[in-house]
């Protein structure tokens, strides 16, 4: 199975840093805005930010370790998850359309994502992050070709 590009860890760690800064800012703002019966130490916002970064950043590194995908003859297979392992199979015949995306952080580190929209009722789209831009475009085209080729088959 294929792994994601290692630079996706940078994107996920940057998101963890933003979340940590927001959490620290909330603690700081609450301390300044509300009259609390107990004084919050000046280092508390930094401590909260550090703990949040360690937890979310650690999760991001483990997430990279377990994220894999593979194109097989009949479907795209994905395995991911740190605490709960999720295995997803999207048959080519169920694919409705495929997009490639590049968010702001992905553009900064030179990555893209491929989003597969499939027929279904619950969470009918699958996003494969951490691909080189050319790789995302190639995967999109491969999936489009395979979905068109599978049109006459049964989707179940």
ChimeraX attribute file (.defattr): number of C-alpha atoms within 10 A of each C-alpha:
attribute: neighborCount
match mode: 1-to-1
recipient: residues
	/A:1	11
	/A:2	10
	/A:3	15
	/A:4	18
	/A:5	14
	/A:6	13
	/A:7	17
	/A:8	23
	/A:9	19
	/A:10	18
	/A:11	22
	/A:12	22
	/A:13	20
	/A:14	16
	/A:15	17
	/A:16	22
	/A:17	19
	/A:18	14
	/A:19	17
	/A:20	25
	/A:21	19
	/A:22	16
	/A:23	20
	/A:24	21
	/A:25	16
	/A:26	15
	/A:27	19
	/A:28	19
	/A:29	12
	/A:30	12
	/A:31	18
	/A:32	11
	/A:33	9
	/A:34	8
	/A:35	9
	/A:36	10
	/A:37	6
	/A:38	7
	/A:39	8
	/A:40	14
	/A:41	9
	/A:42	10
	/A:43	10
	/A:44	14
	/A:45	22
	/A:46	17
	/A:47	14
	/A:48	20
	/A:49	22
	/A:50	17
	/A:51	15
	/A:52	20
	/A:53	22
	/A:54	16
	/A:55	12
	/A:56	19
	/A:57	22
	/A:58	14
	/A:59	18
	/A:60	21
	/A:61	17
	/A:62	15
	/A:63	17
	/A:64	21
	/A:65	16
	/A:66	15
	/A:67	21
	/A:68	18
	/A:69	18
	/A:70	14
	/A:71	18
	/A:72	11
	/A:73	9
	/A:74	14
	/A:75	20
	/A:76	17
	/A:77	16
	/A:78	20
	/A:79	16
	/A:80	17
	/A:81	16
	/A:82	15
	/A:83	9
	/A:84	7
	/A:85	11
	/A:86	13
	/A:87	12
	/A:88	14
	/A:89	16
	/A:90	21
	/A:91	21
	/A:92	25
	/A:93	21
	/A:94	21
	/A:95	25
	/A:96	16
	/A:97	15
	/A:98	21
	/A:99	16
	/A:100	22
	/A:101	19
	/A:102	19
	/A:103	11
	/A:104	12
	/A:105	16
	/A:106	22
	/A:107	13
	/A:108	11
	/A:109	14
	/A:110	15
	/A:111	24
	/A:112	26
	/A:113	23
	/A:114	24
	/A:115	19
	/A:116	22
	/A:117	18
	/A:118	19
	/A:119	16
	/A:120	11
	/A:121	7
	/A:122	6
	/A:123	9
	/A:124	14
	/A:125	17
	/A:126	16
	/A:127	15
	/A:128	19
	/A:129	21
	/A:130	28
	/A:131	25
	/A:132	20
	/A:133	19
	/A:134	12
	/A:135	16
	/A:136	23
	/A:137	19
	/A:138	14
	/A:139	21
	/A:140	20
	/A:141	15
	/A:142	14
	/A:143	21
	/A:144	19
	/A:145	12
	/A:146	19
	/A:147	21
	/A:148	14
	/A:149	12
	/A:150	18
	/A:151	13
	/A:152	9
	/A:153	10
	/A:154	9
	/A:155	13
	/A:156	6
